[in-house]
Amino acid sequence: MLGLGVAGAGYAAVIERNWFRLRRFDVPVLAPGQRPVRILQISDLHLTPRRHRLIRWVRSLASLNPDLVVNTGDTLAHPDAVEAYMRAVDPLLDRPGLFVYGSNDLYAPRPKNPVRYLWRTSKGDSEQHVPSLPWEELGAAMREAGWLDMNNTTARLKVADLDVHVGGIDDSHIDRDRYDEIAGPAPADADLRLGVMHSPEPRNMSRFAEDGYQLLLAGHTHGGQLCIPFYGALVTNCGIDRARVKGLSRHESSWLHVSAGLGTSPYAPARFACPPEATLLTLVPRRPVASDGTSGRKVR
């Protein structure tokens, strides 16, 4: 048993943690006749300057030719990681991009007992009150490159042939979300109404849905990070249920995609049955409602 435990720990820390994968989903949110549009979502890199394999893999994603790149937060895990991150996304910066922050963009990771996640979330754990990571430098670098800062704000942009309205909020995990600042019906004349957040808290997701956002993007959960084969995640570290801890699902009238993310805390550098991932979401036209009331497209 000891040998199996050591082997499992080695696999989780050395192999699966670096076994980056691209997931693909079709999302039927466009009007009939519109051409498909591709959104690349990256999340939870928790980047340190020496994660060279991760940096190279993120750079390779430019070959997908996405129409829009969305970063849903927790990019940093080291004070010197901004340059490394900008090097990672450099081949993607000529495309439209959006970003929000996660708690770990502001507050440096600290050692924690991972077992306590079994009965509680990490919300409120940080004893730091002054940011210890260069989140402002991170945001300035992305804004200078042309990506839009979507923390507690809205924006309108052109993505391929689409007129896109975006609403975004800062991280609810550290009480920086201010949905009231963006509240109200999303413009009905937009081709796509996109909601962006870091932590998928149902109270915010429901408000996005009520305001008419068709697609919601989030990260934060790490997909559970340490999962049990054929069972799934033990925890989500937020208010969302385990069944939707990663991947594409529905939340009320909206589609929801939660990224399992690409990194881990430097103090918990392991993944099991939950490989690190980025996601290419291909937005496709909705199928017309048939006479029997059925509609929709299978997600792959």
C-alpha atoms as one frame of an Amber mdcrd trajectory, in Angstrom:
protein
   0.000   0.000   0.000   2.827   2.383   0.803   4.336   1.732  -2.610   1.017
   2.458  -4.320   0.673   5.680  -2.364   4.140   6.849  -3.326   3.535   5.941
  -6.963   0.201   7.770  -6.970   1.728  10.865  -5.423   4.560  10.818  -7.940
   2.132  10.459 -10.826  -0.041  13.323  -9.546   2.875  15.677  -8.925   5.116
  14.915 -11.900   3.049  13.425 -14.720  -0.563  14.564 -14.545   0.284  18.052
 -13.314   2.191  18.566 -16.578  -0.191  16.616 -18.826  -1.847  19.643 -20.409
  -4.963  19.032 -22.455  -7.205  20.991 -24.753 -10.927  20.392 -24.326 -13.383
  21.304 -27.077 -17.088  22.053 -26.860 -19.706  23.300 -29.296 -22.067  25.839
 -27.714 -25.331  26.552 -29.579 -25.837  30.237 -28.780 -25.699  31.993 -32.157
 -28.584  32.964 -34.375 -29.265  30.722 -37.377 -27.015  31.584 -40.310 -24.145
  33.058 -38.270 -20.751  31.495 -38.837 -19.057  29.674 -35.933 -16.789  31.678
 -33.649 -14.042  30.219 -31.445 -13.323  31.336 -27.876 -10.162  30.116 -26.165
 -10.500  30.113 -22.371  -7.431  29.918 -20.151  -7.634  29.985 -16.380  -5.830
  29.360 -13.094  -2.281  29.201 -14.387  -0.902  30.020 -10.902   2.252  30.784
 -12.807   5.787  30.845 -11.443   8.714  31.900 -13.651  10.169  28.387 -13.950
   7.039  26.654 -15.316   8.714  26.498 -18.715   6.664  23.558 -19.998   3.416
  25.323 -19.165   4.628  28.538 -20.794   5.546  26.699 -24.004   2.189  24.889
 -24.059   0.185  28.097 -23.672   2.208  29.664 -26.485   1.294  26.736 -28.719
  -2.430  27.532 -28.369  -2.037  30.332 -30.898  -2.114  27.635 -33.594  -5.847
  27.218 -32.831  -6.487  30.676 -34.294  -9.173  31.641 -31.753 -11.362  34.643
 -32.457 -11.359  35.680 -28.772  -9.197  34.796 -25.749 -10.667  34.921 -22.233
  -8.534  34.650 -19.079 -10.716  33.898 -16.047  -8.113  34.687 -13.387  -5.638
  33.288 -10.848  -2.823  33.910 -13.305  -0.014  34.556 -10.817   1.668  32.592
  -8.038   4.951  34.500  -7.781   5.969  38.177  -7.610   8.137  37.789 -10.731
   5.600  35.915 -12.873   4.137  38.788 -14.927   6.906  38.691 -17.522   6.619
  34.908 -17.766   2.863  35.142 -18.290   3.142  37.806 -20.962   5.696  35.626
 -22.735   3.243  32.718 -22.561   0.362  34.659 -24.127   2.453  36.770 -26.500
   1.406  34.790 -29.631  -2.245  35.341 -28.653  -2.082  39.087 -28.073  -2.940
  39.997 -31.664  -6.446  38.652 -31.035  -9.214  40.282 -28.979  -8.901  39.336
 -25.315 -10.677  39.748 -21.975  -9.592  39.134 -18.400 -10.768  39.165 -14.798
  -8.767  38.691 -11.616  -8.775  35.847  -9.136  -7.731  36.077  -5.493  -4.322
  34.622  -6.297  -3.548  37.510  -8.622  -3.488  39.717  -5.534  -2.408  37.504
  -2.655   0.596  35.191  -2.765  -0.053  31.519  -2.009   0.733  30.192   1.444
   0.988  26.663   2.838  -2.431  25.246   3.804  -3.742  21.914   4.944  -5.580
  20.615   1.837  -7.730  18.231   3.883  -9.842  21.086   5.241 -11.253  21.687
   1.768 -13.342  18.565   2.389 -15.623  20.450   4.783 -15.166  24.116   3.908
 -14.056  26.467   1.150 -10.992  28.667   1.307 -13.123  31.831   1.252 -11.887
  34.197   3.930  -8.720  32.221   4.583  -6.294  34.905   3.482  -4.786  36.817
   6.368  -3.329  39.290   3.886  -5.038  42.629   3.592  -2.539  44.367   1.335
  -1.930  42.718  -2.061   1.406  40.914  -2.194   1.435  40.091  -5.910   1.792
  42.581  -8.799  -1.825  42.424  -9.942  -1.825  46.029 -11.127   1.263  45.380
 -13.257  -0.425  42.265 -14.644  -3.553  44.197 -15.573  -1.586  47.075 -17.078
   0.398  44.691 -19.269  -2.745  43.048 -20.640  -4.524  46.358 -21.174  -1.480
  47.760 -22.988  -1.611  44.718 -25.268  -5.239  45.553 -26.075  -7.099  43.074
 -23.870 -10.095  44.397 -21.946 -10.209  44.526 -18.157 -13.652  43.144 -17.299
 -13.546  43.464 -13.511 -16.942  44.891 -12.478 -17.619  46.483 -15.835 -19.207
  45.969 -19.238 -17.881  46.370 -22.761 -18.944  46.017 -26.376 -16.538  44.606
 -28.941 -16.355  43.036 -32.368 -15.339  39.365 -32.453 -15.105  37.994 -35.975
 -18.571  38.735 -37.407 -20.216  39.099 -34.005 -21.236  42.176 -32.050 -20.496
  41.008 -28.491 -21.657  42.536 -25.221 -19.563  41.431 -22.231 -20.285  41.802
 -18.533 -17.609  40.867 -16.018 -17.086  40.822 -12.265 -14.075  40.652  -9.984
 -13.520  37.666  -7.698 -16.364  36.814  -5.325 -14.019  34.558  -3.348 -12.446
  37.664  -1.803 -15.617  39.790  -1.934 -14.441  41.998  -4.793 -17.441  41.188
  -6.995 -19.789  44.134  -7.565 -22.572  42.814  -9.747 -24.729  45.848  -8.952
 -22.291  47.922 -11.009 -23.145  45.980 -14.169 -26.716  44.965 -13.345 -29.519
  45.354 -15.833 -30.689  43.646 -19.002 -27.867  42.955 -21.444 -28.507  44.606
 -24.824 -30.913  42.472 -26.842 -29.389  43.675 -30.123 -25.989  42.089 -29.365
 -25.189  38.918 -31.319 -23.711  37.415 -28.133 -24.088  38.331 -24.486 -21.091
  36.944 -22.575 -20.618  36.901 -18.779 -17.122  36.484 -17.291 -16.129  35.761
 -13.683 -13.482  33.883 -11.731 -15.431  31.923  -9.122 -18.708  30.331 -10.316
 -20.946  31.387  -7.461 -24.611  30.550  -8.169 -25.869  33.897  -6.838 -23.881
  35.738  -9.503 -24.564  33.189 -12.229 -28.292  33.581 -11.629 -28.073  37.344
 -11.959 -26.183  36.977 -15.248 -28.883  34.587 -16.476 -31.693  36.894 -15.381
 -30.036  39.757 -17.261 -29.997  37.763 -20.478 -26.379  36.592 -20.752 -26.247
  33.531 -22.992 -22.802  32.159 -22.086 -20.994  32.362 -18.739 -17.280  31.594
 -18.293 -15.574  30.867 -14.959 -12.592  29.069 -13.450 -11.400  28.782  -9.832
 -12.460  25.186  -9.058  -9.458  23.387 -10.597 -12.061  20.788 -11.508 -11.671
  19.484  -7.982  -7.911  19.020  -8.588  -7.719  15.691  -6.725 -10.574  13.552
  -8.004 -11.655   9.943  -7.647 -11.915   7.973 -10.908 -15.541   7.205 -11.878
 -16.744   9.453  -9.034 -15.305  12.860  -9.790 -14.507  15.864  -7.639 -14.727
  15.727  -3.871 -14.966  19.511  -3.505 -15.558  22.631  -5.612 -14.178  25.308
  -3.221 -17.191  27.522  -3.958 -20.981  27.380  -4.066 -21.356  25.418  -7.294
 -22.329  21.738  -7.116 -19.851  18.941  -7.843 -21.623  17.889 -11.044 -20.689
  21.215 -12.653 -17.201  21.594 -11.207 -15.761  21.647 -14.740 -16.934  21.543
 -18.322 -20.039  22.749 -20.110 -23.467  22.700 -18.472 -26.580  24.801 -18.095
 -27.378  27.381 -15.462 -31.000  28.400 -15.765 -31.332  30.000 -19.221 -27.562
  30.326 -19.767 -24.789  28.033 -20.879 -22.002  27.777 -18.307 -18.421  26.687
 -18.856 -16.157  26.147 -15.844 -12.492  25.610 -16.660 -10.497  23.109 -14.610
  -7.534  25.409 -15.204  -3.890  24.882 -16.030  -2.030  25.190 -12.749  -1.948
  24.482  -9.045  -0.764  26.267  -5.958   3.009  25.859  -5.555   2.179  24.380
  -2.123  -0.140  21.725  -3.583   1.570  20.854  -6.885  -0.462  17.773  -7.792
  -3.481  16.740  -9.840  -5.162  13.366  -9.903  -7.883  12.249 -12.356  -8.217
  15.915 -13.335  -5.573  16.953 -15.898  -4.788  20.648 -16.395  -6.660  22.110
 -19.331  -7.526  24.989 -21.587 -10.762  24.997 -23.578 -11.727  25.907 -27.116
 -15.416  26.782 -27.204 -16.879  26.882 -30.706 -20.034  28.983 -30.741 -22.480
  27.622 -33.304 -26.021  28.509 -34.383 -28.960  27.337 -32.335 -31.112  24.735
 -33.995 -34.611  25.963 -34.849 -37.306  24.697 -32.504 -39.122  21.767 -34.118
 -42.860  21.221 -34.077 -42.452  18.785 -31.182 -40.699  21.475 -29.126 -37.228
  19.911 -29.266 -34.107  21.835 -30.218 -30.410  22.059 -29.566 -27.118  20.546
 -30.644 -25.154  17.828 -28.953 -22.062  19.008 -27.137 -18.898  17.102 -27.923
